[in-house]
């Protein structure tokens, strides 16, 4: 593994440069919508609402 890092470390430095440039664009062009929320409680509530809505049919 150490031999790999010795030979290929330059790739990580190069990628870090490009990721940094991409991250800076988020300042100039912020996201237009809020990020998605992956919350188990919210999913549970949606399922319960769907079950309640379906029970009356």
KEMIDREN-748986 format. One record per residue (C-alpha): residue in one letter; x, y, z. Coordinates in nm, 4 decimals, m for minus. Layout:
BEGIN
r, px, py, pz
A, X, Y, Z $
...
//
This chain:
BEGIN
r, px, py, pz
X, 0.0000, 0.0000, 0.0000 $
X, 0.2822, 0.2417, 0.0788 $
X, 0.4284, 0.1817, m0.2649 $
X, 0.0933, 0.2757, m0.4176 $
X, 0.0798, 0.6019, m0.2223 $
X, 0.4362, 0.6852, m0.3191 $
X, 0.3627, 0.6356, m0.6883 $
X, 0.0109, 0.7768, m0.7069 $
X, 0.0007, 1.0583, m0.4509 $
X, 0.0230, 1.3226, m0.7232 $
X, m0.3223, 1.2180, m0.8450 $
X, m0.4788, 1.3064, m0.5102 $
X, m0.3201, 1.6517, m0.5180 $
X, m0.4490, 1.7126, m0.8704 $
X, m0.8019, 1.5984, m0.7845 $
X, m0.7992, 1.8136, m0.4700 $
X, m0.7240, 2.1181, m0.6863 $
X, m1.0213, 2.0540, m0.9153 $
X, m1.2589, 1.9740, m0.6293 $
X, m1.1594, 2.3031, m0.4660 $
X, m1.2338, 2.4934, m0.7868 $
X, m1.5723, 2.3230, m0.8148 $
X, m1.6552, 2.4028, m0.4520 $
X, m1.5813, 2.7733, m0.5110 $
X, m1.8517, 2.7852, m0.7790 $
X, m2.1114, 2.7107, m0.5092 $
X, m2.0393, 3.0567, m0.3658 $
X, m2.1008, 3.2331, m0.6979 $
X, m2.3894, 3.0082, m0.7977 $
X, m2.5632, 2.8781, m0.4836 $
X, m2.8098, 2.5901, m0.5092 $
X, m3.1567, 2.7001, m0.6231 $
X, m3.3500, 2.4624, m0.4000 $
X, m3.3205, 2.3220, m0.0532 $
X, m3.1464, 1.9855, m0.0274 $
X, m3.3590, 1.6762, 0.0057 $
X, m3.4265, 1.5557, 0.3558 $
X, m3.3841, 1.1834, 0.4101 $
X, m3.5473, 1.1419, 0.7454 $
X, m3.6982, 0.8133, 0.8620 $
X, m3.9572, 0.9961, 1.0719 $
X, m4.0799, 1.1930, 0.7680 $
X, m4.1067, 0.8739, 0.5624 $
X, m4.2968, 0.7032, 0.8438 $
X, m4.5432, 0.9948, 0.8625 $
X, m4.5994, 0.9855, 0.4850 $
X, m4.6695, 0.6123, 0.4973 $
X, m4.9101, 0.6540, 0.7887 $
X, m5.0949, 0.9341, 0.6047 $
X, m5.1235, 0.7182, 0.2940 $
X, m5.2596, 0.4288, 0.5012 $
X, m5.5168, 0.6556, 0.6681 $
X, m5.6215, 0.8015, 0.3305 $
X, m5.6567, 0.4521, 0.1857 $
X, m5.8593, 0.3153, 0.4803 $
X, m6.1649, 0.5219, 0.3921 $
X, m6.1896, 0.3744, 0.0430 $
//
